């Protein structure tokens, strides 16, 4: 594209749009129609310049012009309870459902890795000795030891808040760092599985695996699922950098990135529930079967929410991205 020729050919349209925007409160019906037409043309011009001949100064000017025109055409929109309802009943579950081909394998592989690490640690005393001294290991795994008292060492409310904050940060990091080809996501995921495997291995070697599972399963099922969803979505975002498909890389990253931000908010709510279970149910005096039942129920409800509610929303065309009217205008991309 010859940028100078392009600017010369369309400058008059941009100036005319700017003039209409300056006096938009007194436009006639014909001028209003003209404003809409010029807005659509200028948005297309901006997309062409961004993809073919990016010029920072011109792109900045047209971006401001398109934003002003869009505001004039669509009006100022404020968030409402309708947006919250749509997000919870369509956007978030649809985004999780669409990512299932990434997070389900991530969950299966990660669980297998944690189990193998636990078996390796639990059956090899020399590995246990490299983790801590024998006295320290006994203090960790004995009845009333650190593994058990960890969940009741702080007031339930503050402990739940701390757990929620830490887990939400880990999930957000998986989503954000996915853009770096997914490599940081793999490291975060491995660290989580290593911690799980160490606890599994040490408690099983002490003959207290049932106690360990009774402490982890009530909150861990939902918590780990949220982490797997975040990791799988982060890996998907990383793959989008490599293979954006029929979309331009810029458009693909924008769409998947917006969906990932929505997922971060939704997963924070999911982790709030798991944090509440970890703070109030896990250290409670309820029988082990009752605590595990609560954890399994929470997990099944979340999976039903994703596969039933999210599946229905995804089949109706919802992707977890912004609604079509709220997205920036783009130019079609050839496959």
ABEGO torsion letter per residue (X at the ends): XBAAAAAAAAAAAAAAAAAAAAAAAABBAAAAAAAAAAAAAAAAAAAAAAAABBBAAAAAAAAAAAAAAAAAAAEBBBBBAAAAAAAAAAAAAAAAAAAAAAAAAAAAAAAAAAAAAAAAAAABAAAAAAABBAAAAAAAABBGBAAAAAAAABBAAAAAAAAAAAAAAAAAAAAAAAABGGAAAAAAAAAAAAAAAAAAAAAAAAGAAAAAAAAAAAAAAAAAAAAAAAAAAAAAAAAAAABAEABBAAAAAAAAAAAAAAAAAAAAAAAAAAAAAAAAAAABABBAAAAAAAAAAAAAAAAAAAAAAAAAAAAAGBAGBBBAAABBBBBBBBX
